[in-house]
Amino acid sequence: MKGATPEGARDPQEAARWVRGMFGRVAHRYDLANHLLSCNIDRLWRARTVRRLSPILERPDARVLDICCGTGDLLLALARRAGAAHPVFGSDFCHPMLLAARDKIGRRRADARLFESDALRLPLRDASLDLLTVAFGFRNLASYEDGLTEMRRVLRPGGMAAILEFSQPPNRLFAMLYHFYSRRILPAIGGALSGSRDAYRYLPESVRKFPGAADLAERMRRAGFAHVSYEYFSGGIVALHLGVRPEV
């Protein structure tokens, strides 16, 4: 498979079903586990991403979608920056995650709207979006190539894709420390908090298998994106990739 590979999944369809079920099991404690395990640095990563995307978000006519939106943290940050200029949309294929996002959006009275959809088969017309984002969900797609192709399809010429995802730190010593934490400490704490140890065994393993930043950038170029760039956050634990659908 050329995407997420949960243990025991024999094909992309089984992988997608396993990932959907896994996120459904942890949705009720997902935010708590994420913020605790990242020491709240995940909020900083999202804030930096939104700042990079501000020129698009602040346009009054921009059409914006956050795919694999989960419980809505990036979606809400995007909506705050967009303000009254326009609504921001979010989608996910895991219903319990969308329910958690709906409750959070309601409490904060954000101008964000949700729909349930597989990121590989979005119910949108070609060339209908100015900005498409995904935070920590891209590596869980059953096919990375199909995901990039679908992202390019729904973007207008000149539209931007932004992928915020875990990566491989370029410093070898730091990478060793990070891998020890993610493979030994994170599964124990995450499993205890969520009640789903298999989820927090899968998640760090999915990071280990995911393409490095330069590899993902090259995959974006092969999928037809132009002006592809990336930058590391927090020593390379995370990377933000940007790419534009060419005008012609």
C-alpha positions, 0 to 999 in steps of 0.5 A: 500500500502507498498510504497508512498501513495499520497492522493486519490491513491487507488493502487500502479499504481495510486500512481506511476502515481500521483508521476510521474505527480507531479514531472513533474509539479515541475521539472522546479523549483525543484533545486531552491526549494530544495537548498533554503528549505535545506539552501544548506545543501543538497549539503553536504549530497550528497558530504558525500555520494559520499565520502563513495562510493569512493572506488567503484567509483574510480575502472576503471571497476565499473558499476554505476547507480543512480535511481530516479535521478531527475535533476541529482545532485547526478548523477553529484557528482558521475560522478565527483568522477569517473572522467575518470575511467568510465561513470555513468548512471542515470535513472528516470521515469519522463521525464521532470526531465530527460530533466532537468538532460540532460541540466545540464549534458551538461552544465557541460560536465560530463560523465553521461548517462541517460535513462528513466525507472521505478525503479521497472522494470529496463531494466537491466540484473541480476547481472549487476551493482557494485553500485546502488544509490538513493537520495531522491527518494526511499520513492516515490516508489509505493512499498519499498519491490519491490524496494529493490528486484529490487535493489538486482536483478541488483547488482552483488554479492558484489555490493552495494546499497546506499539509501540517504533519509529523516528520523526521527531525534532521538532527540525528541525536534529536531524532533518536530522542524523539523516536524513543519518546514516540515509541516508548513513552507516548504509547503508554501515556496515550493508551492510558488516557484514551483507553485504546492502546492499539491506537497509540501504538499505531500513531507513532508507527505511522509517523515512523513510516511516513515520508520525510519532508523532502520526500513529501515535497517531491510527491507533491510536485509529481502530483502537479503542485507548483511552488512547493515548499516546506519548513520544519517546526520544533526541530523537525518534529513537524513540517508544514508543506505548501503547494499551489495548483498552477494557473495553467 
